[in-house]
Amino acid sequence: MTMTWPETSSGTPVGRRPGLSRGSRQRAPAGGRHAPSAEEAFKVGQEAYQRGNFAAALEIFRPLAHEGHAEAQYNLGLMYGLGQGVEESYVHAHMWWTLAAEQGHAAAAKNRDIVAGGMSDEELKRSLNLAGSQRR
């Protein structure tokens, strides 16, 4: 079975995938300048992602996602679903898309439902348990 992931959060298609199968925080620089807002940090992460620098994107998206940033959660879902900078894991992709979908992220809900169709009951349970742990 071949899956098509609808789109990245920037709206560009990410292609086809076969089968279904708190990083460090940014600190304010010396000299008294302010720490970047969540949206500023997210934009830096998006730029890194679009350049293919998945390690840098992951370092920015993870803490934002843990803080409840829906777009960062969505992007982590993509990264886990596509194995970009992390080991491919549909359990983790489903978890992050579930959390983003709970905040009204339509593309996350669509991707979550697509990937769920190819997951075992045990994998779905594990994903939902991980999502529950993240909500606390």
Residue pairs with C-beta under 8 A, 6 or more apart in sequence:
1 18
1 19
1 20
1 118
2 16
2 17
2 18
2 19
3 16
3 17
3 18
3 19
3 20
3 114
3 115
3 118
4 15
4 16
4 17
5 13
5 14
5 15
5 16
5 17
5 78
5 81
5 82
5 111
5 114
6 13
6 107
6 110
6 111
6 114
7 13
7 14
7 107
8 14
8 49
8 75
8 78
9 46
9 71
9 74
9 75
9 78
9 107
10 46
10 50
14 78
14 82
17 81
17 82
19 118
20 90
20 115
20 117
20 118
20 119
21 88
21 90
21 118
22 62
22 63
22 66
23 58
23 59
23 60
23 61
23 62
23 63
24 59
24 63
25 63
26 35
26 36
26 41
26 60
27 35
28 34
28 35
36 44
38 64
38 67
38 69
41 60
41 64
42 60
42 61
42 64
42 69
42 71
42 72
44 60
45 56
45 57
45 60
45 61
45 64
45 72
45 75
46 57
46 75
48 54
48 56
48 57
48 60
49 57
49 61
49 75
49 79
49 84
54 79
54 84
54 85
54 86
55 85
57 75
57 79
57 85
58 76
58 79
58 85
58 86
60 72
61 72
61 75
61 76
61 79
62 72
62 76
64 72
65 72
65 73
65 75
65 76
65 96
65 99
66 134
68 99
68 103
70 99
70 100
70 103
70 104
70 105
70 108
71 100
71 105
73 96
73 97
73 99
73 100
73 103
73 105
73 108
74 96
74 97
74 100
74 105
74 107
74 108
74 111
76 92
76 96
77 92
77 93
77 94
77 95
77 96
77 97
77 100
77 108
77 111
77 112
78 84
78 93
78 111
79 85
79 86
80 86
80 88
80 89
80 90
80 92
80 93
80 96
81 88
81 90
81 93
81 111
81 115
82 88
86 92
90 115
90 118
90 119
90 123
91 119
91 123
91 126
91 127
91 130
92 127
92 130
93 111
93 115
94 112
94 115
94 116
94 119
94 123
94 124
94 127
95 127
95 128
95 130
95 131
95 134
96 108
97 105
97 108
97 109
97 111
97 112
97 115
98 108
98 112
98 127
98 128
98 131
99 131
99 134
99 135
100 108
101 108
101 109
101 112
116 124
119 127
